[in-house]
């Protein structure tokens, strides 16, 4: 029959193993999120670049519009 000390050591070893597994899962989740964030950042940069390439609208802004004749 194992002594209380042996039982306690075994319990601590199981806790450490569980914590190691949890840390590994959290690390993998963080790595995946960083990859997704990097991908979205690149996509946003590409969209920003494409947006800058658009020609200005041929429609005049409100400030440039001539007021209607009844004003």
mmCIF file of the N, C-alpha and C atoms, coordinates in Angstrom:
data_MODEL
# 
_entry.id   MODEL 
# 
loop_
_atom_site.group_PDB 
_atom_site.id 
_atom_site.type_symbol 
_atom_site.label_atom_id 
_atom_site.label_alt_id 
_atom_site.label_comp_id 
_atom_site.label_asym_id 
_atom_site.label_entity_id 
_atom_site.label_seq_id 
_atom_site.pdbx_PDB_ins_code 
_atom_site.Cartn_x 
_atom_site.Cartn_y 
_atom_site.Cartn_z 
_atom_site.occupancy 
_atom_site.B_iso_or_equiv 
_atom_site.pdbx_formal_charge 
_atom_site.auth_seq_id 
_atom_site.auth_comp_id 
_atom_site.auth_asym_id 
_atom_site.auth_atom_id 
_atom_site.pdbx_PDB_model_num 
ATOM 1   N N  . UNK A 1 1  ? 0.852   -1.183 0.000   1.00 0.00 ? 1  UNK A N  1 
ATOM 2   C CA . UNK A 1 1  ? 0.000   0.000  0.000   1.00 0.00 ? 1  UNK A CA 1 
ATOM 3   C C  . UNK A 1 1  ? 0.891   1.237  0.000   1.00 0.00 ? 1  UNK A C  1 
ATOM 4   N N  . UNK A 1 2  ? 0.622   2.158  -0.966  1.00 0.00 ? 2  UNK A N  1 
ATOM 5   C CA . UNK A 1 2  ? 1.467   3.346  -1.037  1.00 0.00 ? 2  UNK A CA 1 
ATOM 6   C C  . UNK A 1 2  ? 1.247   4.255  0.177   1.00 0.00 ? 2  UNK A C  1 
ATOM 7   N N  . UNK A 1 3  ? 2.341   4.887  0.569   1.00 0.00 ? 3  UNK A N  1 
ATOM 8   C CA . UNK A 1 3  ? 2.254   5.810  1.704   1.00 0.00 ? 3  UNK A CA 1 
ATOM 9   C C  . UNK A 1 3  ? 1.597   7.108  1.266   1.00 0.00 ? 3  UNK A C  1 
ATOM 10  N N  . UNK A 1 4  ? 1.222   7.918  2.246   1.00 0.00 ? 4  UNK A N  1 
ATOM 11  C CA . UNK A 1 4  ? 0.597   9.221  1.943   1.00 0.00 ? 4  UNK A CA 1 
ATOM 12  C C  . UNK A 1 4  ? 1.540   10.100 1.124   1.00 0.00 ? 4  UNK A C  1 
ATOM 13  N N  . UNK A 1 5  ? 2.820   10.019 1.404   1.00 0.00 ? 5  UNK A N  1 
ATOM 14  C CA . UNK A 1 5  ? 3.797   10.809 0.667   1.00 0.00 ? 5  UNK A CA 1 
ATOM 15  C C  . UNK A 1 5  ? 3.835   10.364 -0.793  1.00 0.00 ? 5  UNK A C  1 
ATOM 16  N N  . UNK A 1 6  ? 3.829   9.062  -1.020  1.00 0.00 ? 6  UNK A N  1 
ATOM 17  C CA . UNK A 1 6  ? 3.828   8.560  -2.393  1.00 0.00 ? 6  UNK A CA 1 
ATOM 18  C C  . UNK A 1 6  ? 2.549   8.965  -3.122  1.00 0.00 ? 6  UNK A C  1 
ATOM 19  N N  . UNK A 1 7  ? 1.414   8.903  -2.417  1.00 0.00 ? 7  UNK A N  1 
ATOM 20  C CA . UNK A 1 7  ? 0.147   9.321  -3.015  1.00 0.00 ? 7  UNK A CA 1 
ATOM 21  C C  . UNK A 1 7  ? 0.178   10.808 -3.373  1.00 0.00 ? 7  UNK A C  1 
ATOM 22  N N  . UNK A 1 8  ? 0.745   11.580 -2.478  1.00 0.00 ? 8  UNK A N  1 
ATOM 23  C CA . UNK A 1 8  ? 0.827   13.031 -2.715  1.00 0.00 ? 8  UNK A CA 1 
ATOM 24  C C  . UNK A 1 8  ? 1.739   13.331 -3.904  1.00 0.00 ? 8  UNK A C  1 
ATOM 25  N N  . UNK A 1 9  ? 2.865   12.633 -3.977  1.00 0.00 ? 9  UNK A N  1 
ATOM 26  C CA . UNK A 1 9  ? 3.783   12.823 -5.110  1.00 0.00 ? 9  UNK A CA 1 
ATOM 27  C C  . UNK A 1 9  ? 3.097   12.422 -6.413  1.00 0.00 ? 9  UNK A C  1 
ATOM 28  N N  . UNK A 1 10 ? 2.373   11.323 -6.400  1.00 0.00 ? 10 UNK A N  1 
ATOM 29  C CA . UNK A 1 10 ? 1.659   10.877 -7.596  1.00 0.00 ? 10 UNK A CA 1 
ATOM 30  C C  . UNK A 1 10 ? 0.602   11.902 -8.010  1.00 0.00 ? 10 UNK A C  1 
ATOM 31  N N  . UNK A 1 11 ? -0.104  12.457 -7.033  1.00 0.00 ? 11 UNK A N  1 
ATOM 32  C CA . UNK A 1 11 ? -1.108  13.482 -7.324  1.00 0.00 ? 11 UNK A CA 1 
ATOM 33  C C  . UNK A 1 11 ? -0.454  14.726 -7.932  1.00 0.00 ? 11 UNK A C  1 
ATOM 34  N N  . UNK A 1 12 ? 0.682   15.132 -7.378  1.00 0.00 ? 12 UNK A N  1 
ATOM 35  C CA . UNK A 1 12 ? 1.389   16.297 -7.921  1.00 0.00 ? 12 UNK A CA 1 
ATOM 36  C C  . UNK A 1 12 ? 1.892   16.023 -9.336  1.00 0.00 ? 12 UNK A C  1 
ATOM 37  N N  . UNK A 1 13 ? 2.360   14.825 -9.588  1.00 0.00 ? 13 UNK A N  1 
ATOM 38  C CA . UNK A 1 13 ? 2.820   14.470 -10.931 1.00 0.00 ? 13 UNK A CA 1 
ATOM 39  C C  . UNK A 1 13 ? 1.670   14.527 -11.930 1.00 0.00 ? 13 UNK A C  1 
ATOM 40  N N  . UNK A 1 14 ? 0.485   14.078 -11.520 1.00 0.00 ? 14 UNK A N  1 
ATOM 41  C CA . UNK A 1 14 ? -0.679  14.139 -12.410 1.00 0.00 ? 14 UNK A CA 1 
ATOM 42  C C  . UNK A 1 14 ? -1.076  15.591 -12.670 1.00 0.00 ? 14 UNK A C  1 
ATOM 43  N N  . UNK A 1 15 ? -1.012  16.422 -11.652 1.00 0.00 ? 15 UNK A N  1 
ATOM 44  C CA . UNK A 1 15 ? -1.336  17.839 -11.831 1.00 0.00 ? 15 UNK A CA 1 
ATOM 45  C C  . UNK A 1 15 ? -0.357  18.505 -12.788 1.00 0.00 ? 15 UNK A C  1 
ATOM 46  N N  . UNK A 1 16 ? 0.909   18.184 -12.643 1.00 0.00 ? 16 UNK A N  1 
ATOM 47  C CA . UNK A 1 16 ? 1.924   18.764 -13.532 1.00 0.00 ? 16 UNK A CA 1 
ATOM 48  C C  . UNK A 1 16 ? 1.694   18.304 -14.963 1.00 0.00 ? 16 UNK A C  1 
ATOM 49  N N  . UNK A 1 17 ? 1.378   17.033 -15.142 1.00 0.00 ? 17 UNK A N  1 
ATOM 50  C CA . UNK A 1 17 ? 1.110   16.517 -16.490 1.00 0.00 ? 17 UNK A CA 1 
ATOM 51  C C  . UNK A 1 17 ? -0.100  17.228 -17.093 1.00 0.00 ? 17 UNK A C  1 
ATOM 52  N N  . UNK A 1 18 ? -1.145  17.423 -16.299 1.00 0.00 ? 18 UNK A N  1 
ATOM 53  C CA . UNK A 1 18 ? -2.336  18.128 -16.769 1.00 0.00 ? 18 UNK A CA 1 
ATOM 54  C C  . UNK A 1 18 ? -1.999  19.570 -17.123 1.00 0.00 ? 18 UNK A C  1 
ATOM 55  N N  . UNK A 1 19 ? -1.214  20.227 -16.297 1.00 0.00 ? 19 UNK A N  1 
ATOM 56  C CA . UNK A 1 19 ? -0.836  21.617 -16.562 1.00 0.00 ? 19 UNK A CA 1 
ATOM 57  C C  . UNK A 1 19 ? 0.030   21.715 -17.818 1.00 0.00 ? 19 UNK A C  1 
ATOM 58  N N  . UNK A 1 20 ? 0.938   20.761 -17.995 1.00 0.00 ? 20 UNK A N  1 
ATOM 59  C CA . UNK A 1 20 ? 1.759   20.754 -19.211 1.00 0.00 ? 20 UNK A CA 1 
ATOM 60  C C  . UNK A 1 20 ? 0.883   20.628 -20.449 1.00 0.00 ? 20 UNK A C  1 
ATOM 61  N N  . UNK A 1 21 ? -0.111  19.752 -20.390 1.00 0.00 ? 21 UNK A N  1 
ATOM 62  C CA . UNK A 1 21 ? -1.015  19.565 -21.522 1.00 0.00 ? 21 UNK A CA 1 
ATOM 63  C C  . UNK A 1 21 ? -1.817  20.841 -21.774 1.00 0.00 ? 21 UNK A C  1 
ATOM 64  N N  . UNK A 1 22 ? -2.302  21.457 -20.716 1.00 0.00 ? 22 UNK A N  1 
ATOM 65  C CA . UNK A 1 22 ? -3.080  22.694 -20.847 1.00 0.00 ? 22 UNK A CA 1 
ATOM 66  C C  . UNK A 1 22 ? -2.225  23.812 -21.443 1.00 0.00 ? 22 UNK A C  1 
ATOM 67  N N  . UNK A 1 23 ? -1.009  23.934 -20.987 1.00 0.00 ? 23 UNK A N  1 
ATOM 68  C CA . UNK A 1 23 ? -0.098  24.956 -21.523 1.00 0.00 ? 23 UNK A CA 1 
ATOM 69  C C  . UNK A 1 23 ? 0.155   24.712 -22.999 1.00 0.00 ? 23 UNK A C  1 
ATOM 70  N N  . UNK A 1 24 ? 0.326   23.464 -23.401 1.00 0.00 ? 24 UNK A N  1 
ATOM 71  C CA . UNK A 1 24 ? 0.561   23.136 -24.810 1.00 0.00 ? 24 UNK A CA 1 
ATOM 72  C C  . UNK A 1 24 ? -0.668  23.487 -25.649 1.00 0.00 ? 24 UNK A C  1 
ATOM 73  N N  . UNK A 1 25 ? -1.851  23.196 -25.143 1.00 0.00 ? 25 UNK A N  1 
ATOM 74  C CA . UNK A 1 25 ? -3.079  23.537 -25.869 1.00 0.00 ? 25 UNK A CA 1 
ATOM 75  C C  . UNK A 1 25 ? -3.226  25.055 -26.004 1.00 0.00 ? 25 UNK A C  1 
ATOM 76  N N  . UNK A 1 26 ? -2.947  25.774 -24.930 1.00 0.00 ? 26 UNK A N  1 
ATOM 77  C CA . UNK A 1 26 ? -3.027  27.238 -24.987 1.00 0.00 ? 26 UNK A CA 1 
ATOM 78  C C  . UNK A 1 26 ? -1.989  27.809 -25.953 1.00 0.00 ? 26 UNK A C  1 
ATOM 79  N N  . UNK A 1 27 ? -0.806  27.238 -25.959 1.00 0.00 ? 27 UNK A N  1 
ATOM 80  C CA . UNK A 1 27 ? 0.240   27.686 -26.870 1.00 0.00 ? 27 UNK A CA 1 
ATOM 81  C C  . UNK A 1 27 ? -0.185  27.461 -28.318 1.00 0.00 ? 27 UNK A C  1 
ATOM 82  N N  . UNK A 1 28 ? -0.795  26.310 -28.593 1.00 0.00 ? 28 UNK A N  1 
ATOM 83  C CA . UNK A 1 28 ? -1.252  26.019 -29.952 1.00 0.00 ? 28 UNK A CA 1 
ATOM 84  C C  . UNK A 1 28 ? -2.369  26.979 -30.360 1.00 0.00 ? 28 UNK A C  1 
ATOM 85  N N  . UNK A 1 29 ? -3.278  27.256 -29.443 1.00 0.00 ? 29 UNK A N  1 
ATOM 86  C CA . UNK A 1 29 ? -4.365  28.198 -29.743 1.00 0.00 ? 29 UNK A CA 1 
ATOM 87  C C  . UNK A 1 29 ? -3.800  29.587 -30.026 1.00 0.00 ? 29 UNK A C  1 
ATOM 88  N N  . UNK A 1 30 ? -2.834  30.012 -29.246 1.00 0.00 ? 30 UNK A N  1 
ATOM 89  C CA . UNK A 1 30 ? -2.218  31.319 -29.446 1.00 0.00 ? 30 UNK A CA 1 
ATOM 90  C C  . UNK A 1 30 ? -1.476  31.373 -30.780 1.00 0.00 ? 30 UNK A C  1 
ATOM 91  N N  . UNK A 1 31 ? -0.783  30.305 -31.115 1.00 0.00 ? 31 UNK A N  1 
ATOM 92  C CA . UNK A 1 31 ? -0.078  30.234 -32.398 1.00 0.00 ? 31 UNK A CA 1 
ATOM 93  C C  . UNK A 1 31 ? -1.067  30.328 -33.552 1.00 0.00 ? 31 UNK A C  1 
ATOM 94  N N  . UNK A 1 32 ? -2.182  29.593 -33.449 1.00 0.00 ? 32 UNK A N  1 
ATOM 95  C CA . UNK A 1 32 ? -3.206  29.636 -34.498 1.00 0.00 ? 32 UNK A CA 1 
ATOM 96  C C  . UNK A 1 32 ? -3.799  31.037 -34.625 1.00 0.00 ? 32 UNK A C  1 
ATOM 97  N N  . UNK A 1 33 ? -4.083  31.678 -33.507 1.00 0.00 ? 33 UNK A N  1 
ATOM 98  C CA . UNK A 1 33 ? -4.649  33.027 -33.547 1.00 0.00 ? 33 UNK A CA 1 
ATOM 99  C C  . UNK A 1 33 ? -3.667  34.019 -34.149 1.00 0.00 ? 33 UNK A C  1 
ATOM 100 N N  . UNK A 1 34 ? -2.397  33.876 -33.842 1.00 0.00 ? 34 UNK A N  1 
ATOM 101 C CA . UNK A 1 34 ? -1.398  34.780 -34.407 1.00 0.00 ? 34 UNK A CA 1 
ATOM 102 C C  . UNK A 1 34 ? -1.318  34.598 -35.918 1.00 0.00 ? 34 UNK A C  1 
ATOM 103 N N  . UNK A 1 35 ? -1.399  33.338 -36.372 1.00 0.00 ? 35 UNK A N  1 
ATOM 104 C CA . UNK A 1 35 ? -1.372  33.066 -37.812 1.00 0.00 ? 35 UNK A CA 1 
ATOM 105 C C  . UNK A 1 35 ? -2.575  33.717 -38.477 1.00 0.00 ? 35 UNK A C  1 
ATOM 106 N N  . UNK A 1 36 ? -3.757  33.581 -37.868 1.00 0.00 ? 36 UNK A N  1 
ATOM 107 C CA . UNK A 1 36 ? -4.961  34.194 -38.423 1.00 0.00 ? 36 UNK A CA 1 
ATOM 108 C C  . UNK A 1 36 ? -4.857  35.717 -38.423 1.00 0.00 ? 36 UNK A C  1 
ATOM 109 N N  . UNK A 1 37 ? -4.316  36.280 -37.360 1.00 0.00 ? 37 UNK A N  1 
ATOM 110 C CA . UNK A 1 37 ? -4.150  37.732 -37.284 1.00 0.00 ? 37 UNK A CA 1 
ATOM 111 C C  . UNK A 1 37 ? -3.191  38.222 -38.370 1.00 0.00 ? 37 UNK A C  1 
ATOM 112 N N  . UNK A 1 38 ? -2.101  37.500 -38.569 1.00 0.00 ? 38 UNK A N  1 
ATOM 113 C CA . UNK A 1 38 ? -1.151  37.873 -39.626 1.00 0.00 ? 38 UNK A CA 1 
ATOM 114 C C  . UNK A 1 38 ? -1.816  37.814 -40.997 1.00 0.00 ? 38 UNK A C  1 
ATOM 115 N N  . UNK A 1 39 ? -2.616  36.763 -41.222 1.00 0.00 ? 39 UNK A N  1 
ATOM 116 C CA . UNK A 1 39 ? -3.309  36.611 -42.506 1.00 0.00 ? 39 UNK A CA 1 
ATOM 117 C C  . UNK A 1 39 ? -4.296  37.754 -42.719 1.00 0.00 ? 39 UNK A C  1 
ATOM 118 N N  . UNK A 1 40 ? -5.065  38.084 -41.690 1.00 0.00 ? 40 UNK A N  1 
ATOM 119 C CA . UNK A 1 40 ? -6.032  39.179 -41.819 1.00 0.00 ? 40 UNK A CA 1 
ATOM 120 C C  . UNK A 1 40 ? -5.335  40.512 -42.021 1.00 0.00 ? 40 UNK A C  1 
ATOM 121 N N  . UNK A 1 41 ? -4.198  40.702 -41.384 1.00 0.00 ? 41 UNK A N  1 
ATOM 122 C CA . UNK A 1 41 ? -3.440  41.940 -41.560 1.00 0.00 ? 41 UNK A CA 1 
ATOM 123 C C  . UNK A 1 41 ? -2.976  42.070 -43.007 1.00 0.00 ? 41 UNK A C  1 
ATOM 124 N N  . UNK A 1 42 ? -2.487  40.973 -43.577 1.00 0.00 ? 42 UNK A N  1 
ATOM 125 C CA . UNK A 1 42 ? -2.061  40.998 -44.987 1.00 0.00 ? 42 UNK A CA 1 
ATOM 126 C C  . UNK A 1 42 ? -3.245  41.279 -45.907 1.00 0.00 ? 42 UNK A C  1 
ATOM 127 N N  . UNK A 1 43 ? -4.390  40.646 -45.623 1.00 0.00 ? 43 UNK A N  1 
ATOM 128 C CA . UNK A 1 43 ? -5.568  40.871 -46.449 1.00 0.00 ? 43 UNK A CA 1 
ATOM 129 C C  . UNK A 1 43 ? -6.040  42.322 -46.355 1.00 0.00 ? 43 UNK A C  1 
ATOM 130 N N  . UNK A 1 44 ? -6.025  42.869 -45.163 1.00 0.00 ? 44 UNK A N  1 
ATOM 131 C CA . UNK A 1 44 ? -6.430  44.256 -44.980 1.00 0.00 ? 44 UNK A CA 1 
ATOM 132 C C  . UNK A 1 44 ? -5.484  45.202 -45.723 1.00 0.00 ? 44 UNK A C  1 
ATOM 133 N N  . UNK A 1 45 ? -4.199  44.896 -45.684 1.00 0.00 ? 45 UNK A N  1 
ATOM 134 C CA . UNK A 1 45 ? -3.225  45.713 -46.406 1.00 0.00 ? 45 UNK A CA 1 
ATOM 135 C C  . UNK A 1 45 ? -3.497  45.665 -47.909 1.00 0.00 ? 45 UNK A C  1 
ATOM 136 N N  . UNK A 1 46 ? -3.796  44.459 -48.423 1.00 0.00 ? 46 UNK A N  1 
ATOM 137 C CA . UNK A 1 46 ? -4.103  44.327 -49.844 1.00 0.00 ? 46 UNK A CA 1 
ATOM 138 C C  . UNK A 1 46 ? -5.369  45.100 -50.213 1.00 0.00 ? 46 UNK A C  1 
ATOM 139 N N  . UNK A 1 47 ? -6.383  45.007 -49.363 1.00 0.00 ? 47 UNK A N  1 
ATOM 140 C CA . UNK A 1 47 ? -7.612  45.758 -49.620 1.00 0.00 ? 47 UNK A CA 1 
ATOM 141 C C  . UNK A 1 47 ? -7.352  47.264 -49.585 1.00 0.00 ? 47 UNK A C  1 
ATOM 142 N N  . UNK A 1 48 ? -6.552  47.696 -48.641 1.00 0.00 ? 48 UNK A N  1 
ATOM 143 C CA . UNK A 1 48 ? -6.202  49.117 -48.576 1.00 0.00 ? 48 UNK A CA 1 
ATOM 144 C C  . UNK A 1 48 ? -5.473  49.569 -49.825 1.00 0.00 ? 48 UNK A C  1 
ATOM 145 N N  . UNK A 1 49 ? -4.539  48.744 -50.307 1.00 0.00 ? 49 UNK A N  1 
ATOM 146 C CA . UNK A 1 49 ? -3.815  49.076 -51.529 1.00 0.00 ? 49 UNK A CA 1 
ATOM 147 C C  . UNK A 1 49 ? -4.755  49.144 -52.728 1.00 0.00 ? 49 UNK A C  1 
ATOM 148 N N  . UNK A 1 50 ? -5.689  48.187 -52.825 1.00 0.00 ? 50 UNK A N  1 
ATOM 149 C CA . UNK A 1 50 ? -6.643  48.193 -53.933 1.00 0.00 ? 50 UNK A CA 1 
ATOM 150 C C  . UNK A 1 50 ? -7.559  49.417 -53.845 1.00 0.00 ? 50 UNK A C  1 
ATOM 151 N N  . UNK A 1 51 ? -7.968  49.758 -52.635 1.00 0.00 ? 51 UNK A N  1 
ATOM 152 C CA . UNK A 1 51 ? -8.838  50.914 -52.446 1.00 0.00 ? 51 UNK A CA 1 
ATOM 153 C C  . UNK A 1 51 ? -8.139  52.191 -52.912 1.00 0.00 ? 51 UNK A C  1 
ATOM 154 N N  . UNK A 1 52 ? -6.856  52.307 -52.654 1.00 0.00 ? 52 UNK A N  1 
ATOM 155 C CA . UNK A 1 52 ? -6.109  53.493 -53.060 1.00 0.00 ? 52 UNK A CA 1 
ATOM 156 C C  . UNK A 1 52 ? -5.993  53.590 -54.579 1.00 0.00 ? 52 UNK A C  1 
ATOM 157 N N  . UNK A 1 53 ? -6.087  52.447 -55.278 1.00 0.00 ? 53 UNK A N  1 
ATOM 158 C CA . UNK A 1 53 ? -5.960  52.434 -56.734 1.00 0.00 ? 53 UNK A CA 1 
ATOM 159 C C  . UNK A 1 53 ? -7.215  52.942 -57.437 1.00 0.00 ? 53 UNK A C  1 
ATOM 160 N N  . UNK A 1 54 ? -8.353  52.948 -56.743 1.00 0.00 ? 54 UNK A N  1 
ATOM 161 C CA . UNK A 1 54 ? -9.592  53.388 -57.371 1.00 0.00 ? 54 UNK A CA 1 
ATOM 162 C C  . UNK A 1 54 ? -9.492  54.849 -57.782 1.00 0.00 ? 54 UNK A C  1 
ATOM 163 N N  . UNK A 1 55 ? -10.113 55.149 -58.917 1.00 0.00 ? 55 UNK A N  1 
ATOM 164 C CA . UNK A 1 55 ? -10.173 56.528 -59.387 1.00 0.00 ? 55 UNK A CA 1 
ATOM 165 C C  . UNK A 1 55 ? -11.241 57.260 -58.573 1.00 0.00 ? 55 UNK A C  1 
ATOM 166 N N  . UNK A 1 56 ? -11.086 58.570 -58.399 1.00 0.00 ? 56 UNK A N  1 
ATOM 167 C CA . UNK A 1 56 ? -12.113 59.312 -57.670 1.00 0.00 ? 56 UNK A CA 1 
ATOM 168 C C  . UNK A 1 56 ? -13.444 59.244 -58.419 1.00 0.00 ? 56 UNK A C  1 
ATOM 169 N N  . UNK A 1 57 ? -14.502 59.364 -57.695 1.00 0.00 ? 57 UNK A N  1 
ATOM 170 C CA . UNK A 1 57 ? -15.845 59.288 -58.266 1.00 0.00 ? 57 UNK A CA 1 
ATOM 171 C C  . UNK A 1 57 ? -16.098 60.486 -59.179 1.00 0.00 ? 57 UNK A C  1 
ATOM 172 N N  . UNK A 1 58 ? -16.784 60.257 -60.316 1.00 0.00 ? 58 UNK A N  1 
ATOM 173 C CA . UNK A 1 58 ? -17.121 61.383 -61.204 1.00 0.00 ? 58 UNK A CA 1 
ATOM 174 C C  . UNK A 1 58 ? -18.232 62.258 -60.631 1.00 0.00 ? 58 UNK A C  1 
ATOM 175 N N  . UNK A 1 59 ? -18.851 61.814 -59.550 1.00 0.00 ? 59 UNK A N  1 
ATOM 176 C CA . UNK A 1 59 ? -19.912 62.599 -58.919 1.00 0.00 ? 59 UNK A CA 1 
ATOM 177 C C  . UNK A 1 59 ? -19.269 63.625 -57.997 1.00 0.00 ? 59 UNK A C  1 
ATOM 178 N N  . UNK A 1 60 ? -19.702 64.867 -58.131 1.00 0.00 ? 60 UNK A N  1 
ATOM 179 C CA . UNK A 1 60 ? -19.137 65.940 -57.314 1.00 0.00 ? 60 UNK A CA 1 
ATOM 180 C C  . UNK A 1 60 ? -19.607 65.802 -55.871 1.00 0.00 ? 60 UNK A C  1 
ATOM 181 N N  . UNK A 1 61 ? -18.801 66.278 -54.971 1.00 0.00 ? 61 UNK A N  1 
ATOM 182 C CA . UNK A 1 61 ? -19.188 66.256 -53.567 1.00 0.00 ? 61 UNK A CA 1 
ATOM 183 C C  . UNK A 1 61 ? -20.250 67.319 -53.318 1.00 0.00 ? 61 UNK A C  1 
ATOM 184 N N  . UNK A 1 62 ? -20.900 67.245 -52.172 1.00 0.00 ? 62 UNK A N  1 
ATOM 185 C CA . UNK A 1 62 ? -21.943 68.224 -51.833 1.00 0.00 ? 62 UNK A CA 1 
ATOM 186 C C  . UNK A 1 62 ? -21.393 69.645 -51.857 1.00 0.00 ? 62 UNK A C  1 
ATOM 187 N N  . UNK A 1 63 ? -20.163 69.828 -51.419 1.00 0.00 ? 63 UNK A N  1 
ATOM 188 C CA . UNK A 1 63 ? -19.582 71.166 -51.376 1.00 0.00 ? 63 UNK A CA 1 
ATOM 189 C C  . UNK A 1 63 ? -19.362 71.720 -52.786 1.00 0.00 ? 63 UNK A C  1 
ATOM 190 N N  . UNK A 1 64 ? -19.127 70.839 -53.759 1.00 0.00 ? 64 UNK A N  1 
ATOM 191 C CA . UNK A 1 64 ? -18.859 71.274 -55.125 1.00 0.00 ? 64 UNK A CA 1 
ATOM 192 C C  . UNK A 1 64 ? -20.122 71.433 -55.964 1.00 0.00 ? 64 UNK A C  1 
ATOM 193 N N  . UNK A 1 65 ? -21.225 70.879 -55.496 1.00 0.00 ? 65 UNK A N  1 
ATOM 194 C CA . UNK A 1 65 ? -22.471 70.945 -56.245 1.00 0.00 ? 65 UNK A CA 1 
ATOM 195 C C  . UNK A 1 65 ? -23.022 72.366 -56.288 1.00 0.00 ? 65 UNK A C  1 
ATOM 196 N N  . UNK A 1 66 ? -23.564 72.725 -57.439 1.00 0.00 ? 66 UNK A N  1 
ATOM 197 C CA . UNK A 1 66 ? -24.224 74.011 -57.582 1.00 0.00 ? 66 UNK A CA 1 
ATOM 198 C C  . UNK A 1 66 ? -25.612 73.901 -56.937 1.00 0.00 ? 66 UNK A C  1 
ATOM 199 N N  . UNK A 1 67 ? -26.010 74.878 -56.158 1.00 0.00 ? 67 UNK A N  1 
ATOM 200 C CA . UNK A 1 67 ? -27.326 74.791 -55.534 1.00 0.00 ? 67 UNK A CA 1 
ATOM 201 C C  . UNK A 1 67 ? -28.433 74.823 -56.575 1.00 0.00 ? 67 UNK A C  1 
ATOM 202 N N  . UNK A 1 68 ? -29.544 74.195 -56.293 1.00 0.00 ? 68 UNK A N  1 
ATOM 203 C CA . UNK A 1 68 ? -30.654 74.222 -57.256 1.00 0.00 ? 68 UNK A CA 1 
ATOM 204 C C  . UNK A 1 68 ? -31.132 75.666 -57.497 1.00 0.00 ? 68 UNK A C  1 
ATOM 205 N N  . UNK A 1 69 ? -31.808 75.897 -58.603 1.00 0.00 ? 69 UNK A N  1 
ATOM 206 C CA . UNK A 1 69 ? -32.201 77.261 -58.972 1.00 0.00 ? 69 UNK A CA 1 
ATOM 207 C C  . UNK A 1 69 ? -33.148 77.936 -57.981 1.00 0.00 ? 69 UNK A C  1 
ATOM 208 N N  . UNK A 1 70 ? -33.895 77.205 -57.205 1.00 0.00 ? 70 UNK A N  1 
ATOM 209 C CA . UNK A 1 70 ? -34.856 77.842 -56.291 1.00 0.00 ? 70 UNK A CA 1 
ATOM 210 C C  . UNK A 1 70 ? -34.198 78.398 -55.025 1.00 0.00 ? 70 UNK A C  1 
ATOM 211 N N  . UNK A 1 71 ? -32.875 78.307 -54.894 1.00 0.00 ? 71 UNK A N  1 
ATOM 212 C CA . UNK A 1 71 ? -32.194 78.856 -53.715 1.00 0.00 ? 71 UNK A CA 1 
ATOM 213 C C  . UNK A 1 71 ? -31.761 80.277 -53.949 1.00 0.00 ? 71 UNK A C  1 
# 
